[in-house]
Amino acid sequence: MSSAAITRPSNQPEWVLPSRGRVGMLTLIAAEAAIFTIFVVAYIFYIGKSISGPMPKDALELPIFSTVCLLSSSLTIHFAVKALRSAKVGAFGLWWFVTIALGAIFLVETGREWQHLIIEKGLTISTNLFGTTYYSLVGLHAYHVTVGLIILAIGMIFALLGKVKPAHSERAEIFSLYWHFVDAVWVIVFIVVYVIGR
């Protein structure tokens, strides 16, 4: 068999293995999406099945401000990754910090909402089915935001120490997939809990 018989035509692109980090993150996102699906389905299944109050229409208010902050953070992290790819490390640090600030505002507003629900409306995780499913679903999302903020903060520390370089743009982009996922999940949670569930 001649070597000409087994060589590929030069016009076909060479297949390259995908990044391990990207594959790992997409696998994590797929697993987390399955978990969120279970919690969302449980919330939908139990809508209106509480035998005692308060009910969603009596307790919940639309968290517009916090939602705008969280969804805006998808844009800011995109700008941060784009800046790092363009070797604008200072701009990266600024956009990364704004992403942290927006995520932190969302988390603080979630905490304030829970304080209002617990103290003023008497809704706890053990009050009724609504309380159980609400705190489980929204709490699961808040946990993922918290994890994201910790990772963002670690990245910010590295940026402040001058350790972040344009060569790290792929890592920043891979993490941004997680943050976009968290934001996309919030859109679903917002619709299910605050629009459909009321």
ROBA-377548 format. One record per residue (C-alpha): residue in one letter; z, y, x. Coordinates in steps of 0.2 Angstrom, whole numbers, plus 2048, in hexadecimal, padded with zeros to 3 digits. Layout:
<atoms>
AZYX ...
</atoms>
This chain:
<atoms>
M800800800 S7FB810808 S806820808 A7F98297FD A7FC81D7EF I80F8217EE T80F8347F1 R8118407E3 P80484D7DF S80885D7E7 N8068677D6 Q81585E7CE P8268667D1 E83385D7DA W8428577CF V85285E7D4 L8638587CF P86C8647C3 S87C86D7CA R88B8627C9 G8958717C3 R8898757B5 V8898637B0 G89C8627B0 M89E8727A6 L89186D799 T89A85C798 L8AB865796 I8A3871788 A89C86177F A8AD85977F E8B6869779 A8A986C76C A8AD85B765 I8C085F765 F8BC87075C T8B186774F I8C085C74A F8CB86B748 V8BE87573E V8BB866733 A8CD863730 Y8CF87672C I8C187571F F8C7865718 Y8D886C714 I8D287D70D G8DB8806FD K8E68706FE S8F6879702 I9038776F3 S90D8866F9 G9098976FF P9058A2708 M8F289E706 P8E48A5711 K8E08B3705 D8F28B9705 A8F58B8718 L8E58BB722 E8DC8CB726 L8CC8CC72F P8CF8CD742 I8BF8D9745 F8C68E2754 S8CB8D375E T8BB8CA759 V8B08D875F C8BA8D8770 L8B88C6772 L8A58C576E S8A38D5779 S8AA8CB788 S89B8BF787 L8918CE78B T89C8D4799 I89D8C37A2 H88A8C27A1 F8898D37AA A8968CE7B7 V88B8BE7BB K87B8C87BC A8838D57C7 L88A8C77D3 R8788BF7D3 S8718D17D8 A87F8D27E6 K8888E07DD V8998DA7E1 G8A28EA7DB A8998E97CA F89D8D77C9 G8B08DB7CB L8AF8E97BE W8A68DE7B1 W8B18CF7B5 F8C18DA7B2 V8BA8E17A1 T8B78CF79C I8C98CB7A0 A8CF8DB797 L8C58D7787 G8CB8C5787 A8DD8CB789 I8DC8D777B F8D58C8770 L8E48BE775 V8F18CC772 E8E98CF761 T8EA8BD75D G8FD8BD761 R8FF8CD756 E8F78C4748 W9028B574A Q9118C074A H90C8C873A L9088B8732 I9198B0737 I9258BF735 E91D8C8726 K9138BA71D G91F8AC721 L9108A1727 T915894734 I90D88473A S91987B72F T91888671F N90987D717 L8F887471B F8F088571D G8FD88A72A T8FB87A733 T8E887A734 Y8E788D737 Y8F388D746 S8EB87D74D L8DA88374D V8DD895752 G8EA88F75E L8DE883766 H8D1892768 A8DF89D76F Y8E489077C H8D188F782 V8D18A2784 T8E18A178E V8DA89479A G8CA89F79B L8D58AF79F I8DE8A57AD I8CE8A07B5 L8C78B27B3 A8D78B97BB I8D58AD7CA G8C38B37CC M8C98C57CB I8D68C27D9 F8C98BA7E4 A8BD8C97E0 L8CB8D57E5 L8CE8CC7F5 G8BC8CD7F9 K8B98BB7F8 V8AB8BB7EB K89A8BC7F2 P8888BB7EA A8888A97EF H8958A57E2 S88B8AB7D4 E88789A7CE R8998967CC A89C8A67C2 E88E8A17B7 I8948907B4 F8A58967AF S89C8A37A4 L89689479A Y8A8890795 W8AB8A2790 H89B8A3786 F8A189277E V8B2899779 D8AA8A9772 A89D89E768 V8AC893761 W8B58A375B V8A68A7751 I8A7897748 V8BA898746 F8B88AA73F I8AC8A4732 V8B689572D V8C789D72D Y8C48AF728 V8B58AE71E I8B389D716 G8C5898715 R8CB8A870C 
</atoms>
